[in-house]
Amino acid sequence: MQKANSPTLANRTVLRVGALFVSMSIALAALLVLITTTQAAGALSTVHRASVTSALPAAANEQQTMRGGEDETEIYGQLAISVTSFVGEWVIDIGAEAPLTIVLGPYTDVRKFRNMLPVPGQWLKVEGRYLEDGRLKAKKVRPDNSVANQVIVRLKATTDPDAVVQALATEYELSVESVLRSADIYLFTTTEDEENDVNRLLTDERIEWAELNRVSRVPTGSPYRTWKWGDAEDSGYLNQRAFEQVNLAPAAGVATGAGVTVALLDTGVDLQHPAFDGLLVIPPTSDMISDTNTPDDIGPGLAWGHGTHIAGIVHAIAPAAQLMPIRVLDSQGRGNTFVLAYAIEYAIAQGADIINLSLGADCESRILTEVIASAIAQNIVIVAAAGNDASIAPPCPASLPGVISVAAVEETRQRAEWSNYGPWIMLAAPGVGITSTFPLGYGVEITATPGYASWSGTSMATPFVSGAAALVLERQADFLQEMSVAMRLSVYGDDISQLNPQPYSVGRHLNIGEALLNGLPEEPEPPTENAYALFLPSVTR
């Protein structure tokens, strides 16, 4: 579909980027209970790029596993057990492997904790060396809430931004990593403490704002998640009650999503899955982690299959919609707000009409807030997950103005116990035990066979709404009433407030049939067989 004023990439200079952090839950064994979060990392890549992969934090399947060696390694994981001291042993969950014990001593750098002990579930970055017994001797441990040694800066209006950037780099001993030319936003790296650099830059009159390159994560929390390692059989995918719950049947013959492109900013998609034959739009450098043109959903790892699962839900709702996978999360689900913001702009420039964000980010991120506001101003539909923290606190980007925020409900239309809630949520959709496409098997992606699996979370509820938005957008010009896609989906959603009374409100329940059929001109009934018309002469007095 045509859009005016979409930004182009011609005037962007991108050197390289650090990694994008996003957390999601995932399953771990034969009939697995998906535990809590996942994270994901991404790296920006386009023009004039140095080695992108060298700047990426190690993913779960890429983390060094040299036991008892002298080489230092980086590990990302969640604290598994409460701790009482900054000296001693901590246990962290690092994915499909057994929990890892890290050893902290007086030598361990823990300054970033500001004397506040971490709590179970908190994501950590650990640097150190493996001991012979498999434990890791930690040289440095820090909360994993921002990318180390990176700052994001937006310049004030200037006629010569390149000169200003060069001056800043020299004065503050920074290196330019990447740039969003459309907004004069720059990513710098520093060898000093990034928080100190942000504080110094904020006092510079040439700078509009400066911030850390914050970690973004898909919905955190601990929803119960049943993982089914099935086979290539798709009956559970086709016949699940979720489609009836959102009243999909009336869409048949009315809309299919034809002519609409849905961008999926996620872990990529299983490009060989037969469900997506002829539907994928693959723009150049759409794998922003591996710096390639093939955004495959590669595993193993905590986040493996997340993007494929989401793509399958969109396809089930809008079977003719084009799917644009942009890989901004690695198999661990880690990434940062700079890459996420860049990917949003890139998707729009490549023709996306709808952007699915089954993830979350820090609400203090100015770059993400401004890029999403720009997208909304261009009439791009952005759909985001509400989160799995069972909290009323609004996360981002779901709570940003103009974004369609999506909560998860059970088959009874009652809020899933782990779904976020509150007046900032626009729509609710099925999010429990959803069966969708998945790269089956456990190993590297090339050994997997296409199949189907079940998953729960607001990440799964979100693509139901993205698919519905594609159906509405296809018929937008035909509706008799003028209203936005978001408003149409909300106005014609079902009132479920009695099932979810305050303060646990989750918006209106998605009703695709009502959103599509209300406002379309009525089709004239075809004449019956053997019907005839009687013409009488007119009489003039």
C-alpha positions in Angstrom: 0.0 0.0 0.0 1.2 3.5 -0.8 2.3 5.9 1.9 3.5 9.5 1.7 6.6 10.9 3.2 8.2 7.6 4.2 11.8 8.2 5.0 14.5 6.8 2.8 17.8 5.3 3.7 19.8 7.1 1.1 21.0 9.7 3.5 21.8 7.5 6.4 25.3 6.5 7.3 25.4 3.5 9.5 28.7 2.2 10.7 27.7 -0.4 13.2 25.7 -1.0 16.3 25.8 -2.9 19.5 23.3 -5.4 20.5 19.5 -5.1 21.0 18.2 -6.6 24.2 14.8 -8.2 24.5 13.5 -10.8 26.9 11.0 -13.5 26.2 9.9 -16.8 27.8 10.6 -20.1 26.3 10.2 -23.8 26.8 12.9 -26.2 27.9 12.0 -29.9 27.7 9.8 -32.5 26.0 6.4 -31.2 27.2 8.0 -28.0 28.5 6.9 -25.3 30.7 8.2 -22.0 29.3 9.7 -20.2 32.2 9.8 -16.5 32.1 11.5 -14.1 29.9 13.6 -14.2 26.8 16.1 -11.7 25.6 17.4 -10.8 22.3 20.3 -9.0 20.7 20.5 -7.1 17.5 23.1 -5.2 15.6 22.4 -2.5 13.1 23.9 -2.9 9.7 23.8 -0.9 6.4 26.2 1.4 4.8 29.9 1.8 5.7 29.7 -0.9 8.3 32.7 -2.2 10.2 32.5 -5.7 11.6 29.0 -5.8 13.2 29.3 -9.3 14.7 32.4 -8.2 16.7 30.2 -5.6 18.5 27.5 -8.0 19.5 27.2 -9.5 23.0 27.4 -13.3 22.8 24.1 -15.1 22.5 23.2 -18.2 24.5 24.2 -20.5 21.7 27.2 -18.2 20.9 28.4 -17.8 24.5 31.9 -19.1 25.0 31.9 -22.5 26.7 35.6 -23.0 27.2 35.7 -24.7 30.6 38.8 -24.3 32.7 40.5 -22.1 30.0 42.3 -18.8 30.3 40.1 -17.0 27.7 37.6 -14.5 29.1 33.9 -15.0 28.3 30.7 -13.0 28.6 27.5 -14.6 29.9 24.0 -13.2 30.0 21.4 -14.8 32.4 18.9 -14.3 35.1 19.6 -14.6 38.8 18.0 -17.8 39.9 18.4 -17.7 43.7 18.4 -14.8 46.2 21.8 -13.6 47.3 22.9 -11.9 50.5 26.4 -10.6 49.6 28.6 -9.4 46.7 31.1 -12.0 47.7 30.4 -15.7 47.3 28.5 -17.8 44.8 25.5 -16.7 42.7 23.4 -19.0 40.5 22.1 -17.8 37.2 19.8 -19.3 34.5 21.4 -19.1 31.1 18.9 -21.0 28.9 18.6 -24.6 28.0 21.8 -25.5 29.8 22.0 -26.2 33.5 22.1 -23.2 35.8 25.6 -21.6 36.0 27.4 -20.9 39.3 29.5 -17.7 39.3 32.1 -17.0 41.9 32.5 -13.4 43.1 35.3 -12.3 45.3 36.8 -9.0 46.6 38.3 -8.6 43.1 35.0 -8.7 41.3 33.8 -5.3 39.8 30.2 -4.9 41.0 30.1 -1.1 41.0 27.1 -0.8 38.7 24.8 -2.3 41.3 25.3 0.8 43.5 25.4 -1.4 46.6 21.9 -2.8 45.9 21.9 -6.6 45.6 20.0 -8.0 42.6 16.8 -10.0 43.0 15.8 -13.3 41.4 14.7 -12.9 37.8 17.0 -9.9 37.2 19.1 -10.1 34.1 22.9 -9.9 34.6 25.9 -9.6 32.4 28.9 -11.5 33.7 32.5 -11.4 32.5 35.1 -13.9 33.6 36.9 -17.2 33.1 35.6 -20.7 33.6 37.2 -22.9 36.3 38.0 -26.5 35.9 34.9 -27.5 37.8 32.6 -25.6 35.5 31.9 -22.6 37.7 32.8 -19.1 36.3 35.2 -16.9 38.2 33.6 -13.4 37.7 35.8 -10.5 36.9 32.8 -8.1 36.4 29.1 -8.4 37.1 26.6 -5.7 36.2 22.8 -5.4 35.8 21.9 -6.0 32.1 19.7 -2.8 31.7 21.9 -0.9 29.2 24.6 -1.6 26.7 28.0 -1.0 28.2 30.1 1.8 26.8 27.4 3.2 24.5 25.5 6.5 24.6 22.8 7.9 22.2 22.8 11.6 21.4 20.5 13.9 19.5 21.9 17.1 18.1 20.2 20.5 18.2 19.4 21.9 14.7 22.7 22.8 12.9 23.8 23.4 9.4 26.8 21.2 9.7 26.0 18.1 11.9 29.1 16.2 10.7 31.3 19.0 12.1 29.5 19.0 15.4 29.7 15.3 15.7 33.4 15.3 15.0 34.0 18.0 17.6 32.0 16.0 20.2 33.9 12.8 19.4 37.2 14.6 19.9 36.3 16.6 23.0 34.6 13.7 24.8 36.9 10.9 23.4 34.0 9.1 21.7 33.7 7.1 18.6 30.7 7.3 16.2 29.1 3.9 15.8 25.9 4.6 13.9 23.6 7.4 12.9 19.9 8.0 12.1 20.3 10.9 9.7 16.6 11.7 9.5 16.7 12.9 13.1 20.4 13.7 13.7 20.5 10.9 16.3 24.0 9.3 16.9 25.2 6.3 18.7 28.6 6.8 20.3 30.9 4.3 22.0 33.2 5.3 24.9 36.0 3.7 26.9 34.8 5.5 30.0 31.7 4.9 32.1 28.7 5.5 29.9 26.6 7.1 32.7 29.2 9.7 33.4 29.5 10.5 29.7 25.7 11.0 29.5 25.8 13.4 32.4 28.6 15.4 30.8 26.9 15.5 27.4 23.6 16.7 28.9 25.4 20.0 29.8 26.6 20.6 26.2 24.6 23.3 24.5 25.0 21.6 21.1 23.0 18.6 22.3 19.2 18.3 22.4 19.3 15.2 24.7 21.6 12.3 25.6 20.8 8.9 27.0 22.0 5.4 27.6 21.5 2.7 24.9 18.9 0.9 27.1 18.0 -2.7 27.1 14.7 -3.6 25.6 12.9 -6.8 26.4 9.9 -8.7 25.2 7.2 -9.1 27.9 8.8 -10.3 31.1 7.2 -12.0 34.0 6.2 -15.7 34.4 3.2 -16.8 32.4 2.7 -20.5 32.4 3.6 -21.7 29.0 3.0 -25.2 27.6 5.5 -26.1 24.9 4.5 -28.9 22.5 7.2 -30.4 20.3 4.8 -31.7 17.7 5.5 -32.6 14.1 4.6 -31.0 10.8 0.9 -31.7 11.4 -1.1 -28.5 11.5 -4.5 -29.5 12.7 -4.0 -27.8 16.1 -3.0 -24.6 14.3 -6.0 -24.6 12.0 -8.7 -25.8 14.4 -7.9 -24.0 17.7 -10.7 -22.2 19.4 -8.8 -18.9 19.3 -10.0 -18.1 15.8 -13.6 -18.5 16.9 -12.9 -16.4 19.9 -11.9 -13.4 17.8 -14.8 -14.0 15.3 -12.6 -14.6 12.3 -15.1 -16.6 10.2 -17.1 -13.6 8.8 -13.8 -12.3 7.3 -13.9 -15.1 4.7 -14.7 -13.6 1.3 -14.5 -10.0 2.8 -10.8 -9.5 3.3 -7.6 -11.5 3.3 -4.9 -8.8 3.9 -4.0 -8.6 0.2 -1.9 -5.6 -0.6 -0.9 -5.1 3.1 2.6 -5.6 4.5 3.2 -6.5 8.1 6.7 -6.1 9.5 7.7 -8.5 12.2 10.6 -7.1 14.4 11.6 -10.2 16.1 14.0 -13.2 16.0 13.4 -13.7 12.3 11.3 -16.3 10.6 11.8 -19.9 9.5 12.3 -19.0 5.8 11.8 -22.6 4.7 8.4 -23.1 6.4 5.8 -24.0 3.8 3.2 -21.9 5.5 5.0 -18.8 4.3 5.5 -19.7 0.7 5.2 -16.7 -1.6 4.4 -14.4 1.3 7.8 -13.2 2.6 9.2 -9.8 1.7 12.9 -9.8 2.5 14.5 -6.4 2.3 18.3 -6.1 2.1 20.2 -6.5 5.4 17.0 -7.6 7.1 19.1 -9.7 9.5 20.5 -6.9 11.7 22.3 -9.4 13.9 24.3 -11.5 11.5 24.5 -8.7 8.9 23.0 -10.7 6.1 20.0 -10.6 3.8 18.4 -13.7 5.3 16.5 -13.1 8.6 16.3 -16.8 9.5 15.0 -17.8 12.9 18.1 -19.5 14.1 18.5 -21.7 17.2 19.0 -23.1 19.7 18.5 -20.4 22.3 16.0 -19.0 24.7 14.2 -17.0 22.0 14.4 -19.5 19.2 11.2 -19.8 17.2 9.5 -16.7 18.7 9.4 -14.8 15.4 8.2 -17.8 13.5 5.4 -18.4 16.0 4.2 -14.8 15.7 4.4 -14.8 11.9 2.2 -17.9 11.8 -0.5 -16.1 13.9 -0.5 -13.1 11.6 -0.8 -15.4 8.6 -3.7 -17.4 10.0 -5.7 -14.2 10.5 -4.6 -12.4 7.2 -3.6 -15.2 4.8 -2.7 -13.0 1.9 -0.8 -10.3 3.8 2.9 -9.9 3.0 5.2 -10.7 5.9 8.4 -8.7 6.3 10.7 -10.3 8.9 13.4 -8.1 10.3 15.7 -9.9 12.7 16.5 -7.6 15.6 16.7 -10.4 18.2 19.2 -13.2 18.4 18.4 -16.7 19.6 18.8 -15.4 23.2 16.4 -12.5 22.6 18.7 -9.6 23.4 18.9 -6.2 21.8 18.9 -2.5 22.4 16.7 0.5 21.8 18.9 2.1 19.1 18.6 -1.0 16.9 14.9 -1.2 17.6 14.3 2.4 16.6 16.4 2.0 13.5 14.5 -1.1 12.5 11.2 0.7 12.8 12.4 3.4 10.4 13.9 0.8 8.1 10.6 -1.2 7.9 8.7 1.9 7.0 11.2 2.9 4.3 10.8 -0.7 2.9 7.0 -0.4 2.6 5.6 -1.8 5.9 2.0 -0.7 6.7 1.8 -2.4 10.1 4.6 -3.1 12.6 4.2 -6.0 15.1 6.2 -5.4 18.3 5.9 -8.5 20.6 8.5 -6.9 22.9 9.0 -4.1 25.4 11.5 -1.3 26.0 12.5 1.3 28.6 9.9 4.1 28.7 12.8 6.6 29.4 14.1 5.9 25.8 13.8 9.2 23.9 15.0 7.7 20.6 12.3 5.0 20.7 9.6 7.5 21.7 10.4 9.9 18.9 10.8 7.2 16.2 7.4 5.7 17.1 5.7 9.2 17.1 7.1 9.8 13.6 5.7 6.4 12.5 2.3 7.1 13.9 2.3 10.5 12.1 2.9 8.6 8.8 -0.2 6.5 9.5 1.8 3.4 10.2 -0.1 1.0 12.4 2.0 -0.2 15.4 0.8 -3.0 17.6 2.7 -3.9 20.8 2.4 -6.4 23.6 1.2 -5.2 27.0 3.5 -7.4 29.0 3.4 -10.4 31.3 4.2 -8.8 34.7 0.6 -8.9 36.1 1.1 -5.2 36.6 -0.9 -2.0 36.0 2.3 -0.1 35.3 2.3 0.8 31.6 5.4 -0.5 29.7 6.7 0.8 26.4 6.2 0.9 23.5 2.7 -0.5 24.2 1.6 2.6 26.3 3.0 5.2 23.9 0.4 7.5 22.2 -1.1 6.0 19.0 0.2 2.4 19.7 -2.4 -0.4 19.8 -1.6 -2.1 23.1 -2.7 -5.8 23.5 -3.3 -7.8 26.6 -3.8 -11.6 26.8 -7.0 -13.3 27.8 -8.1 -16.9 28.4 -10.7 -18.7 26.3 -13.2 -17.4 28.9 -12.2 -13.9 27.9 -10.9 -13.3 31.4 -7.5 -11.8 31.8 -4.6 -14.3 31.8 -3.3 -14.1 35.4 0.1 -12.9 34.2 -1.1 -10.3 31.7 -0.6 -6.7 32.4 -3.8 -4.6 32.8 -5.0 -1.1 33.2 -6.8 1.8 31.4 -3.9 2.3 28.9 -4.7 -1.1 27.2 -6.7 -0.9 24.0 -7.5 -4.5 23.1 -7.4 -8.0 24.4 -6.9 -11.1 22.4 -6.3 -14.9 23.0 -2.8 -15.5 24.5 -3.0 -18.8 26.3 -1.9 -22.1 24.6 -1.7 -20.7 21.1 -0.6 -23.1 18.5 1.3 -21.7 15.5 4.2 -22.2 13.2 7.6 -23.2 14.6 11.0 -24.6 13.4 10.8 -28.0 14.9 13.8 -29.9 16.2 16.6 -28.8 18.5 19.8 -27.8 16.9 21.0 -25.2 14.4 18.2 -23.9 12.1 19.4 -25.8 9.1 18.7 -29.1 10.8 15.2 -28.2 11.9 12.0 -29.2 10.1 9.0 -26.9 9.8 6.3 -27.6 12.2 3.9 -26.3 14.9 4.1 -25.6 18.6 2.1 -24.0 21.4 3.0 -20.9 23.4 1.4 -18.4 25.8 2.0 -14.8 26.4 1.0 -11.3 25.4 3.6 -11.8 22.6 1.1 -14.3 21.1 -2.0 -12.0 21.6 -0.4 -9.2 19.7 -0.2 -10.8 16.2 -3.9 -11.6 16.4 -4.5 -7.8 16.4 -1.8 -7.2 13.7 -3.5 -9.7 11.4 -6.9 -8.0 12.1 -5.4 -4.6 11.3 -4.2 -6.0 7.9 -7.8 -7.1 7.1 -9.2 -3.7 8.1 -6.5 -1.8 6.2 -7.2 -3.8 3.0 -10.8 -2.5 3.1 -10.1 0.9 4.6 -11.2 2.8 1.5 -14.5 1.0 1.4 -15.8 1.8 4.8 -18.6 4.4 5.0 -17.4 5.9 8.3 -14.0 7.5 8.5 -12.0 6.2 11.4 -8.5 4.9 12.0 -7.6 1.2 12.0 -7.0 1.4 15.8 -10.3 3.1 16.4 -12.3 0.7 14.2 -10.8 -2.3 16.0 -11.5 -0.8 19.4 -15.0 0.6 18.7 -16.2 -2.8 17.3 -14.5 -4.9 19.9 -16.6 -6.7 22.6 -17.1 -5.2 26.0 -15.6 -7.6 28.5 -15.4 -5.1 31.5 -17.8 -7.3 33.6 -15.4 -10.2 33.2 -12.4 -8.0 33.9 -13.6 -5.3 36.4 -11.4 -2.4 37.5 -8.6 -2.2 38.2 -8.0 -5.3 36.0 -9.3 -3.9 32.8 -7.8 -5.1 29.5 -9.7 -3.0 27.0 -12.2 -4.4 24.5 -12.0 -8.0 23.1 -10.9 -8.2 19.5 -13.9 -9.0 17.2 -12.7 -9.2 13.6 -16.1 -9.9 12.1 -17.7 -6.8 13.6 -14.8 -4.6 12.7 -14.9 -5.7 9.1 -18.7 -5.9 8.4 -19.8 -2.7 10.2 -19.5 0.2 7.8 -19.1 -1.7 4.5 -21.8 -0.8 1.9 -24.4 -3.5 1.6 -24.1 -5.7 -1.5 -27.3 -5.8 -3.6 -29.0 -9.2 -3.4 -28.6 -11.1 -6.7 -31.9 -11.7 -8.7 -33.6 -15.0 -8.1 -33.9 -17.5 -10.9 -36.8 -16.8 -13.3 -37.2 -13.3 -11.8 -38.7 -10.6 -14.1 -39.3 -6.9 -14.0 -42.7 -5.3 -14.7 -42.6 -1.9 -16.5 -45.8 0.2 -16.4 -46.4 3.1 -18.7 -46.4 6.5 -17.1 -49.5 8.7 -17.4 -49.2 12.4 -17.7 -52.2 14.6 -17.0 
